[in-house]
Amino acid sequence: MLFLLIPYTLVFGNETENAYLALETNKRSKDGPLLVSIGAFGVGNDKGTHINLVYLEAPNKEKSAALDLGVSVALKRSIFTIYVGGGGLIGYNGSREKLVRGYYPEVGILIDITKKFGLIASGKRYINVFPETEDVVMLGLIFGAR
């Protein structure tokens, strides 16, 4: 639970209204990357932020682990939160023993099914992370912290 406190202080201080534990992955296409992430997502005062630990497997099967940080403009209406933003990641590619870094624009939606459970979906265009620019659709579960 301590991990969920990071988005509060990272961007908003005490302005965070909702914080979530997010578990996300994408469905790998025949020649696309695989991403699996676990992290925290915070929303408050029309702002959003997230911090994730990400496992990446490139189309050429190279494996990496990275830290992903992002910020967004978030519009919360009823049970839906729509956000548009961007982020960056930095990590290590164990296959090539080199640093992995890149950035992405992002658009997504959070759906609160109950006060403590919901769904998340996002689209990201990863630039300078994989050998080619990759468009990825992430789907996942969110668990509310407050």
C-alpha positions in Angstrom: 0.0 0.0 0.0 3.0 2.3 0.5 3.5 2.1 -3.3 0.1 3.8 -3.8 1.3 7.0 -1.9 3.9 7.9 -4.6 1.4 9.5 -7.0 0.0 11.7 -4.2 3.3 13.4 -3.6 4.8 13.0 -7.0 2.5 15.5 -8.8 -0.4 16.7 -6.7 0.5 16.7 -3.0 -2.8 16.5 -1.3 -4.9 17.2 -4.4 -5.3 13.5 -5.3 -9.0 12.5 -5.0 -8.7 8.9 -6.2 -5.7 6.5 -6.2 -5.6 3.1 -7.8 -3.4 0.0 -8.0 -3.4 -0.8 -11.7 -2.6 -4.1 -13.4 -2.4 -3.9 -17.2 -1.3 -5.9 -20.2 -1.8 -5.9 -23.9 -2.8 -8.7 -26.3 0.3 -9.5 -28.3 -0.1 -9.5 -32.0 1.8 -11.8 -34.3 4.7 -9.3 -34.7 4.1 -6.9 -31.9 5.5 -6.3 -28.4 4.2 -7.7 -25.1 3.8 -5.4 -22.1 2.8 -6.2 -18.6 2.7 -3.5 -15.9 1.8 -3.0 -12.2 1.7 0.4 -10.7 -0.2 3.3 -9.2 -2.5 5.7 -10.9 -3.7 8.9 -9.2 -6.4 11.4 -10.3 -7.3 14.8 -8.8 -8.3 18.3 -9.8 -8.4 17.5 -13.6 -4.8 16.0 -13.4 -3.6 12.4 -13.5 -0.3 10.7 -12.8 1.0 7.2 -12.8 4.1 5.2 -11.9 4.5 1.6 -13.1 6.9 -1.2 -13.2 6.8 -2.6 -16.7 8.0 -5.9 -18.3 8.6 -5.4 -22.0 9.1 -8.1 -24.6 10.0 -6.6 -28.0 8.8 -8.2 -31.3 12.4 -9.7 -31.7 11.9 -11.4 -28.3 14.3 -9.2 -26.4 13.2 -8.7 -22.8 13.4 -5.6 -20.7 12.2 -4.2 -17.3 11.5 -0.5 -16.9 10.1 2.2 -14.7 7.3 4.2 -16.4 6.2 7.7 -15.2 3.4 9.7 -16.8 1.2 12.7 -16.4 -2.1 13.6 -18.0 -5.1 15.9 -18.1 -8.0 13.9 -16.6 -11.7 14.6 -16.9 -13.8 12.8 -14.3 -17.5 12.4 -14.9 -19.6 10.0 -12.8 -18.0 6.6 -13.0 -15.8 7.5 -16.0 -12.4 9.3 -16.1 -11.0 10.1 -19.5 -7.4 11.2 -19.7 -4.9 12.4 -22.3 -1.2 12.8 -21.6 2.2 11.3 -22.0 5.0 9.7 -20.2 8.4 8.2 -20.4 10.2 5.1 -19.3 13.7 4.0 -18.5 14.9 0.5 -17.9 17.3 -2.2 -18.7 17.4 -4.7 -21.5 19.0 -7.9 -20.2 19.2 -9.5 -23.6 21.5 -6.8 -25.0 22.8 -5.5 -21.6 21.9 -1.9 -22.5 19.7 0.9 -21.2 16.2 1.2 -22.6 14.5 4.6 -22.7 11.7 6.2 -24.6 8.5 8.2 -24.4 4.8 8.0 -25.5 1.6 10.0 -25.9 -1.4 8.3 -24.3 -5.2 8.4 -24.2 -7.2 6.3 -21.8 -10.3 5.7 -19.7 -10.9 4.5 -16.2 -14.3 3.0 -15.3 -15.2 2.7 -11.6 -17.4 -0.4 -11.3 -17.5 -0.1 -7.5 -15.6 2.2 -5.1 -12.7 -0.3 -4.9 -12.7 -2.0 -8.3 -12.8 -1.0 -11.9 -11.3 -1.3 -15.4 -8.7 0.7 -17.3 -8.0 0.9 -21.0 -5.4 3.0 -22.8 -3.7 3.5 -26.1 0.0 4.4 -26.3 2.4 5.1 -29.1 5.9 4.0 -27.8 8.7 6.0 -29.5 12.4 5.0 -29.1 11.5 2.0 -26.9 11.3 -0.8 -29.5 13.2 -1.1 -32.8 10.2 0.6 -34.5 7.5 2.9 -33.2 4.8 0.7 -31.7 1.1 1.4 -31.1 -0.1 -0.6 -28.0 -3.6 -1.0 -26.5 -3.4 -1.8 -22.8 -6.3 -3.3 -20.8 -6.4 -3.9 -17.1 -8.0 -3.9 -13.7 -7.8 -1.1 -11.1 -8.2 -1.4 -7.3 -9.1 1.7 -5.4 -7.1 2.9 -2.4 -9.3 5.8 -1.3 
